[in-house]
C-alpha cells in the first residue's frame, strides 16, 4: 500500500465494507469454529515463527547470533502462542456450558476480591516456575458476583457486531496481533488492523499467520502513514478504535494537533464520536525496598533493574524509567555501583525507534550530571540522584529509550519508606501502566500486611513483586492496561485493558510475583523454585536458544522438550 490517501481510499472502504458485512456473522459464530480458527492460527504461527523472528531482529539491528534475538522470540511468537492457548482454554469451558475454573478466590480485609489466575497448566508450573499472578477486582465485585461478571459477551442472547480499528504499536511485534485477538475473542469484534510504519515489515507474515480469520472476512490488515490513520479514525464504518502508543498520539486523534487541539482538550471537546480504548505507557517506577542483600543479590537485581529499562533498546511502554531507592539504605551506593557496572558491560545496540537520539540528547542537555555508557549511536544513560521534590521532567515524560533515572526517598524503616514510595509514585509520576517492587524475603516478612496494603494503594494496572511487571505481558490470564479511572482529557496510560483470557468484566489490576532468588541459589534460602535467570534478562547468555525452544512448546506442547530447555536455561 502506498502512503497516499487518494490512492488508498477505495481499498480501505472496501475492507471496511467487508468487515461491516461480516461483523454479525462473527458475533454468532459457534464457539467450536472460533476454537478451530485459533488452532489453525497457532499452527501457522509455528510455521512462520523463524521468519518472524529473523525479520524482527534484522529490522532492530540485532545480530543473528546475539542472545538478544531471544527478545524477539519471547515478545513475538511465544507471547502470541501463549495468548492463543489461554483463549482456547476459556472457549473450551464456555463451549461446555461453564466458566473457567478459578483455583483460589479470596477477599481482602478492605473487601476487594482477588482471584489467583496463574499458574494454570503443567507447562506454567514448569516453564515459569516460581511465578504466580492474581487479578484484583474493582471494589464493587464480590466473591458471590465474580462468576456472573466473566465472559459477558458469551452470555448475551443477541450481541451487536462491532468493527474496531486497531492502531498497532511499532515497538513490540506481538502487540498488534495480541490486540486483534483480544478484540475478536473477548469483545466479539471484527478488526481492521493498521500496522505502524516502524514494523510494517511484518504485514505479510501477520496476513499469513492470521489467514484463517482473513479468509472469512473477520480481519483485514493494512499499513500506511498518519494520513491513513486519520482517514480511518473518522470513517463512518469504524465503530470503535483501539490504540497502543503514546498519550500524544491519543490526544492528536481525539482532539487534533496544535493550538486548536490544545484548546479542544481543555474544553474536553472530542473530534471522535465513537468509543476509544487505549494503552499508552507512562513513567514506570522500580521501587527497591531496604534489606540486607548479599553481593550475589545485588548483582542479580542490578541486572534485573537494567533489564527493566534496556530490554528492546528501551522501547517498552512498561519500562521502569525511575528507580526509587531508600535514602537510608546502607547498601544504596553498592547497588548503584552494580547498576553502573552492568551498564558498562552491555554491548551497544541499535536504537531502532524514531526520535530516540534526540530524546537522549534532550535528557543529557537538561541534566548535566547524567552519565553515559558505551559507544552506541544512542548511549545508555543514567540520571542519578534526582530531587524527589523537584519538578523534573524525568518524572512526567516517558523517554522511550535507553535513559534510566534514579531518586531516593526518606523513611525511618521499611514500612515508612514504602508508604513514601507509594505516595511518590501515585502522585508524582505520570502514568499507571506498570510498577515493579524488589524486596528481600525477610523484608516482606517484616512488613506483613503492610506490604499487601501497599499493593492495594499503588494505582497501577500491573504490579510486579520481585518480577518485572512486564512478565504479566506473557500471561494470557493477566489483565494488561492502565489502572481504571483515566478520562479522555487526562488520558495518562489509557482506558481499558487487553489480554484477560479469563474474561473478567471488571478487573482493577494484576499482581504478578516472582522469587527474589534465581535457581539454584533459591534452594539455599529455602525457596524451592526451579526458575533460573529469565530469558528476557538483557544479560541472559542463552536467551535466543532457550526462548526458541519454549516457543515450540507453546505452539506444540510436549513434555519431552523440557529437559533441553532446563539445561539451556541454567546456562543463562
CORJO-V455154 format. One record per run of one state. SS is the DSSP state (A for helix, B for strand, O for the rest). FROM is the first residue (numbers start at 1). TO is the last residue. Records with the same first field share a line. If there is no record, write none. Layout:
SS->FROM-TO / FROM-TO
This chain:
O->1-4 / 29-30 / 60-68 / 96-103 / 108-112 / 119-121 / 128-131 / 138-142 / 151-151 / 156-161 / 168-174 / 187-188 / 195-196 / 210-210 / 216-218 / 223-225 / 234-239 / 245-246 / 256-257 / 268-274 / 280-283 / 289-294 / 315-319 / 327-331 / 346-355 / 367-370 / 374-379 / 387-392 / 396-402 / 410-413 / 429-433 / 439-440 / 448-448 / 458-461 / 466-468 / 475-478 / 482-486 / 488-489 / 491-496 / 500-503 / 505-506 / 514-520 / 525-542 / 556-558 / 571-572
A->5-28 / 31-59 / 69-95 / 122-127 / 143-149 / 152-155 / 175-186 / 197-209 / 211-215 / 226-233 / 247-255 / 258-267 / 295-314 / 332-345 / 356-366 / 393-395 / 414-428 / 441-447 / 449-457 / 469-474 / 521-524 / 543-555 / 559-570
B->104-107 / 113-118 / 132-137 / 150-150 / 162-167 / 189-194 / 219-222 / 240-244 / 275-279 / 284-288 / 320-326 / 371-373 / 380-386 / 403-409 / 434-438 / 462-465 / 479-481 / 487-487 / 490-490 / 497-499 / 504-504 / 507-513
